[in-house]
Amino acid sequence: MFDEDLIHKALANPFRREILRWLKAPDEYFVRGPTNPGCGVPANAIHARSGLSQSSVSAHVAVLLDAGLLVSTRFGQWMFLSRNEEVIRAFTAHIRLHL
């Protein structure tokens, strides 16, 4: 299940769409760092790539997490982020059906 309005709000911002693009193909956008296979990209890697302040990146990531578009996984001191492909697929199917 997903909240359509939260997803639209999250996707309204170009930087948040860019984060989703980066996480779709992380090997193209991020240098290898601390990794845990299957957990995604370290949150600090998104911050480093963006050039924005940590608080700005955290706020954008929080919106994506609230919308269900991202999943966070804690591994030791690291927080890894990945796309929630199940929600993304359900949302795109919903859009195709209703718009």
C-alpha positions in Angstrom: 0.0 0.0 0.0 1.2 3.5 -0.7 0.0 7.1 -0.2 -0.3 8.6 -3.6 -0.2 12.2 -2.4 3.0 11.6 -0.4 4.6 10.1 -3.5 3.5 13.0 -5.7 4.9 15.4 -3.2 8.2 13.5 -3.0 8.5 13.4 -6.8 7.7 17.1 -7.2 11.3 18.0 -6.2 14.0 17.5 -8.9 16.7 16.6 -6.3 14.6 13.8 -4.9 14.0 12.5 -8.4 17.8 12.6 -8.9 18.3 10.6 -5.7 16.0 7.9 -7.1 17.9 8.0 -10.4 21.2 7.6 -8.6 19.9 4.6 -6.6 18.5 2.9 -9.7 22.1 2.5 -11.0 24.3 3.0 -7.9 27.4 1.6 -9.6 27.3 4.4 -12.2 27.0 7.2 -9.6 28.8 6.2 -6.5 32.4 5.2 -5.7 32.8 2.0 -3.7 32.9 2.7 0.0 31.6 0.9 3.0 29.3 -1.7 1.6 26.9 -4.4 2.7 25.6 -6.3 -0.4 21.9 -5.9 -0.8 21.5 -3.0 1.6 22.0 -0.1 -0.9 24.2 3.0 -0.8 25.5 4.6 2.4 23.5 7.8 3.2 26.7 9.8 3.4 27.5 8.9 -0.2 24.4 10.6 -1.3 25.4 13.7 0.7 28.9 13.6 -0.8 27.6 13.4 -4.4 25.0 16.1 -4.0 27.1 19.0 -2.9 24.2 20.1 -0.6 24.4 20.4 3.2 23.9 17.3 5.2 20.7 18.7 6.8 19.2 19.4 3.3 20.0 15.9 2.0 18.6 14.4 5.2 15.3 16.4 4.8 15.0 15.2 1.2 15.8 11.6 2.1 13.2 11.8 4.9 10.5 12.8 2.4 11.4 9.9 0.2 11.3 7.5 3.2 8.0 8.9 4.4 6.5 8.4 0.9 7.8 4.8 0.9 10.0 5.3 -2.2 13.2 4.5 -0.2 14.1 1.9 2.3 16.7 2.4 5.0 18.8 -0.4 6.5 21.1 0.1 9.5 24.3 -1.9 9.5 26.6 -1.0 12.3 27.2 2.7 12.2 26.1 3.0 8.6 22.6 3.8 7.2 22.2 2.4 3.8 19.5 3.6 1.4 17.9 1.7 -1.5 14.8 2.2 -3.7 11.6 0.5 -2.6 11.0 -1.2 -6.0 7.7 -2.8 -4.8 6.2 0.6 -4.0 7.6 2.2 -7.2 6.1 -0.6 -9.4 2.7 -0.3 -7.6 2.7 3.5 -8.0 3.6 3.4 -11.7 0.9 0.7 -12.3 -1.6 2.9 -10.4 -0.7 5.9 -12.6 -1.0 3.9 -15.8 -4.4 2.6 -14.8 -5.9 5.9 -13.5 -4.3 8.6 -15.6 
